[in-house]
Amino acid sequence: MPDERRGTVVSGVSVRALADLAPGSRATVVEVVPDAAPGTARRLGALGFTPGTVVEVVRRAPLRDPAVYRVRDYEVCLRRAQAACVRTTGVER
């Protein structure tokens, strides 16, 4: 059963792309998608987007791209295409 906003359900848990979360939402990183470009996956990992990390959507630009995310103890700005490579679960508002 798919989630109402482009998410999927894996083993009974709703999984959504980081790019699809609304500002103010918090979620836990599940993975960086395996088919992401190697450079993008490496950069996201180096920035702290690793499994188990809690990420908060701080704000978006007026046209939704880019967006600012709080990960660990700092804020990082990502384009929508990069944020779409990060899968999350446990979304809270």
N, CA, C and O of each residue as an XYZ file, in Angstrom:
372
protein
N       0.845     -1.181      0.000
C       0.000      0.000      0.000
C       0.888      1.240      0.000
O       1.592      1.473      0.982
N       0.882      2.046     -1.066
C       1.729      3.232     -1.126
C       1.225      4.360     -0.240
O       0.026      4.490      0.008
N       2.160      5.169      0.228
C       1.838      6.339      1.038
C       1.198      7.379      0.129
O       1.425      7.369     -1.080
N       0.392      8.285      0.704
C      -0.317      9.263     -0.112
C       0.592     10.287     -0.772
O       0.146     10.966     -1.696
N       1.834     10.435     -0.353
C       2.711     11.449     -0.951
C       4.000     10.820     -1.464
O       5.078     11.090     -0.933
N       3.896      9.996     -2.476
C       5.045      9.403     -3.160
C       5.914      8.515     -2.286
O       7.056      8.238     -2.651
N       5.427      8.072     -1.173
C       6.199      7.183     -0.315
C       5.919      5.740     -0.670
O       5.039      5.439     -1.476
N       6.666      4.872     -0.069
C       6.418      3.448     -0.231
C       6.374      2.819      1.152
O       6.814      3.417      2.133
N       5.848      1.626      1.219
C       5.797      0.909      2.481
C       6.695     -0.303      2.351
O       6.489     -1.143      1.475
N       7.699     -0.399      3.227
C       8.629     -1.513      3.214
C       8.567     -2.172      4.587
O       8.846     -1.532      5.601
N       8.206     -3.437      4.617
C       8.079     -4.193      5.873
C       7.179     -3.476      6.882
O       7.475     -3.452      8.077
N       6.084     -2.893      6.397
C       5.137     -2.231      7.274
C       5.532     -0.828      7.712
O       4.820     -0.205      8.500
N       6.662     -0.317      7.211
C       7.141      1.013      7.586
C       7.092      1.928      6.363
O       7.571      1.553      5.292
N       6.525      3.111      6.510
C       6.446      4.076      5.417
C       7.812      4.710      5.175
O       8.428      5.239      6.100
N       8.280      4.657      3.938
C       9.576      5.221      3.566
C       9.333      6.303      2.522
O       8.656      6.070      1.521
N       9.901      7.509      2.767
C       9.712      8.636      1.855
C      11.043      9.290      1.543
O      11.987      9.231      2.331
N      11.098      9.912      0.385
C      12.294     10.655      0.002
C      12.385     11.929      0.835
O      11.366     12.548      1.145
N      13.588     12.314      1.191
C      13.814     13.540      1.953
C      13.250     14.746      1.210
O      12.752     15.681      1.838
N      13.322     14.737     -0.099
C      12.836     15.857     -0.911
C      11.330     16.059     -0.787
O      10.838     17.154     -1.060
N      10.587     15.030     -0.380
C       9.126     15.118     -0.295
C       8.607     15.571      1.065
O       7.398     15.723      1.238
N       9.491     15.789      2.026
C       9.056     16.189      3.364
C       8.780     17.688      3.414
O       9.434     18.474      2.729
N       7.817     18.066      4.223
C       7.442     19.472      4.374
C       8.376     20.168      5.372
O       8.928     19.519      6.261
N       8.552     21.478      5.227
C       9.350     22.224      6.206
C       8.804     22.015      7.620
O       7.592     22.025      7.837
N       9.711     21.828      8.572
C       9.339     21.567      9.951
C       9.285     20.087     10.276
O       9.217     19.718     11.449
N       9.315     19.232      9.265
C       9.270     17.784      9.479
C      10.622     17.253      9.928
O      11.671     17.772      9.547
N      10.574     16.205     10.747
C      11.781     15.494     11.169
C      11.611     14.032     10.784
O      10.514     13.483     10.885
N      12.690     13.405     10.344
C      12.638     12.000      9.948
C      14.006     11.370     10.180
O      14.998     12.067     10.397
N      14.042     10.050     10.132
C      15.286      9.304     10.307
C      15.724      8.746      8.967
O      14.918      8.168      8.238
N      16.994      8.914      8.639
C      17.544      8.411      7.381
C      17.566      6.886      7.417
O      18.028      6.280      8.384
N      17.060      6.280      6.348
C      17.089      4.831      6.190
C      18.258      4.430      5.298
O      19.008      3.508      5.619
N      18.408      5.141      4.161
C      19.466      4.825      3.205
C      19.622      5.940      2.192
O      18.755      6.802      2.047
N      20.745      5.903      1.495
C      20.929      6.672      0.272
C      20.667      5.655     -0.830
O      21.260      4.577     -0.825
N      19.797      5.977     -1.767
C      19.370      4.990     -2.762
C      20.560      4.376     -3.485
O      21.502      5.086     -3.839
N      20.528      3.078     -3.707
C      21.653      2.378     -4.329
C      21.951      2.831     -5.760
O      23.091      2.729     -6.214
N      20.942      3.329     -6.472
C      21.185      3.737     -7.852
C      21.574      5.216     -7.995
O      21.591      5.739     -9.109
N      21.882      5.887     -6.894
C      22.358      7.277     -6.943
C      23.756      7.298     -7.563
O      24.504      6.324     -7.469
N      24.090      8.403     -8.186
C      25.438      8.543     -8.750
C      26.463      8.372     -7.633
O      26.257      8.882     -6.531
N      27.568      7.662     -7.895
C      28.561      7.410     -6.843
C      29.058      8.680     -6.152
O      29.247      8.689     -4.935
N      29.269      9.740     -6.912
C      29.731     10.997     -6.323
C      28.693     11.602     -5.391
O      29.028     12.132     -4.331
N      27.433     11.518     -5.793
C      26.354     12.049     -4.961
C      26.215     11.239     -3.681
O      26.094     11.806     -2.595
N      26.233      9.914     -3.803
C      26.115      9.052     -2.622
C      27.275      9.289     -1.658
O      27.069      9.339     -0.445
N      28.468      9.432     -2.172
C      29.653      9.670     -1.335
C      29.533     11.018     -0.630
O      29.832     11.122      0.559
N      29.099     12.047     -1.351
C      28.958     13.383     -0.763
C      27.897     13.395      0.324
O      28.114     13.972      1.389
N      26.750     12.767      0.073
C      25.693     12.731      1.080
C      26.149     12.016      2.350
O      25.832     12.443      3.461
N      26.888     10.931      2.179
C      27.430     10.229      3.341
C      28.414     11.092      4.113
O      28.403     11.104      5.344
N      29.264     11.813      3.394
C      30.242     12.688      4.040
C      29.566     13.847      4.775
O      30.095     14.347      5.768
N      28.397     14.272      4.286
C      27.657     15.348      4.931
C      26.878     14.869      6.156
O      26.329     15.684      6.898
N      26.827     13.555      6.373
C      26.167     13.032      7.562
C      24.848     12.336      7.313
O      24.194     11.921      8.269
N      24.429     12.191      6.063
C      23.178     11.504      5.751
C      23.426      9.999      5.741
O      23.478      9.365      4.687
N      23.577      9.450      6.936
C      23.841      8.024      7.116
C      22.668      7.391      7.853
O      21.952      8.088      8.572
N      22.452      6.075      7.692
C      21.325      5.418      8.352
C      21.291      5.678      9.859
O      22.305      5.581     10.550
N      20.092      6.011     10.346
C      19.899      6.277     11.770
C      19.998      7.738     12.155
O      19.648      8.103     13.277
N      20.466      8.578     11.256
C      20.620     10.007     11.544
C      19.269     10.713     11.424
O      18.526     10.475     10.471
N      18.951     11.575     12.381
C      17.713     12.359     12.342
C      17.970     13.634     11.549
O      18.957     14.334     11.771
N      17.055     13.922     10.611
C      17.164     15.096      9.741
C      15.895     15.928      9.886
O      14.794     15.384      9.975
N      16.055     17.247      9.910
C      14.906     18.156      9.976
C      14.925     19.057      8.750
O      15.976     19.560      8.355
N      13.754     19.256      8.150
C      13.630     20.181      7.025
C      13.440     21.572      7.627
O      12.422     21.837      8.266
N      14.412     22.455      7.429
C      14.364     23.788      8.034
C      13.524     24.735      7.187
O      12.579     25.340      7.694
N      13.852     24.874      5.911
C      13.099     25.768      5.018
C      13.410     25.435      3.565
O      14.398     24.770      3.252
N      12.538     25.918      2.692
C      12.714     25.744      1.252
C      12.741     27.110      0.582
O      12.186     28.081      1.095
N      13.390     27.167     -0.561
C      13.354     28.373     -1.384
C      11.928     28.533     -1.929
O      11.175     27.559     -1.939
N      11.545     29.711     -2.374
C      10.176     29.934     -2.861
C       9.722     28.953     -3.946
O       8.541     28.611     -4.004
N      10.617     28.504     -4.789
C      10.241     27.553     -5.837
C      10.577     26.115     -5.457
O      10.675     25.253     -6.331
N      10.755     25.844     -4.158
C      11.009     24.523     -3.566
C      12.411     23.977     -3.809
O      12.700     22.853     -3.400
N      13.273     24.718     -4.449
C      14.606     24.205     -4.729
C      15.604     25.349     -4.671
O      15.439     26.317     -5.414
N      16.610     25.295     -3.846
C      17.025     24.234     -2.932
C      16.290     24.316     -1.593
O      15.425     25.167     -1.387
N      16.660     23.410     -0.694
C      16.094     23.377      0.656
C      17.222     23.264      1.669
O      18.305     22.766      1.360
N      16.953     23.735      2.885
C      17.939     23.670      3.964
C      17.494     22.583      4.940
O      16.341     22.537      5.367
N      18.449     21.705      5.282
C      18.187     20.592      6.203
C      19.128     20.699      7.393
O      20.290     21.079      7.243
N      18.620     20.360      8.583
C      19.463     20.297      9.775
C      19.798     18.826     10.000
O      18.914     18.002     10.232
N      21.080     18.516      9.927
C      21.546     17.149     10.111
C      22.690     17.190     11.104
O      23.622     17.981     10.966
N      22.608     16.330     12.105
C      23.567     16.328     13.221
C      23.555     17.703     13.881
O      22.517     18.086     14.421
N      24.636     18.460     13.871
C      24.642     19.763     14.547
C      24.873     20.936     13.599
O      25.371     21.980     14.020
N      24.518     20.776     12.324
C      24.688     21.871     11.366
C      23.588     21.840     10.317
O      22.813     20.887     10.237
N      23.534     22.899      9.512
C      22.550     22.984      8.438
C      23.251     22.867      7.098
O      24.354     23.381      6.912
N      22.604     22.190      6.172
C      23.161     21.976      4.842
C      22.063     22.244      3.813
O      20.895     21.930      4.042
N      22.448     22.823      2.689
C      21.515     23.143      1.615
C      21.702     22.114      0.496
O      22.818     21.897      0.023
N      20.603     21.485      0.079
C      20.655     20.486     -0.992
C      19.638     20.816     -2.074
O      18.567     21.356     -1.798
N      19.989     20.486     -3.300
C      19.034     20.562     -4.401
C      18.042     19.421     -4.248
O      18.330     18.418     -3.596
N      16.884     19.578     -4.847
C      15.831     18.562     -4.768
C      16.313     17.208     -5.309
O      15.985     16.169     -4.736
N      17.076     17.205     -6.388
C      17.566     15.951     -6.972
C      18.479     15.207     -6.000
O      18.439     13.978     -5.937
N      19.293     15.929     -5.248
C      20.160     15.288     -4.256
C      19.345     14.760     -3.087
O      19.574     13.641     -2.628
N      18.390     15.555     -2.598
C      17.564     15.150     -1.462
C      16.670     13.958     -1.820
O      16.295     13.182     -0.941
N      16.331     13.812     -3.085
C      15.508     12.682     -3.524
C      16.262     11.358     -3.397
O      15.637     10.298     -3.405
N      17.561     11.395     -3.283
C      18.379     10.184     -3.139
C      18.406      9.660     -1.705
O      18.894      8.557     -1.461
N      17.888     10.437     -0.757
C      17.902     10.040      0.654
C      16.516      9.538      1.040
O      15.540     10.278      0.916
N      16.412      8.301      1.501
C      15.151      7.709      1.933
C      15.045      7.831      3.456
O      16.008      7.585      4.183
N      13.844      8.218      3.921
C      13.644      8.449      5.357
C      12.409      7.703      5.853
O      11.587      7.238      5.063
N      12.296      7.600      7.160
C      11.129      6.997      7.799
C      10.873      7.711      9.123
O      11.706      8.485      9.593
N       9.724      7.445      9.713
C       9.409      8.030     11.010
C       9.190      9.520     10.943
O       9.684     10.253     11.800
N       8.462      9.991      9.945
C       8.256     11.417      9.750
C       7.387     11.990     10.860
O       6.315     11.465     11.161
N       7.867     13.082     11.468
C       7.136     13.798     12.520
C       7.006     15.254     12.115
O       7.861     15.790     11.410
N       5.943     15.886     12.560
C       5.779     17.338     12.347
C       5.919     18.047     13.657
O       5.816     19.273     13.710
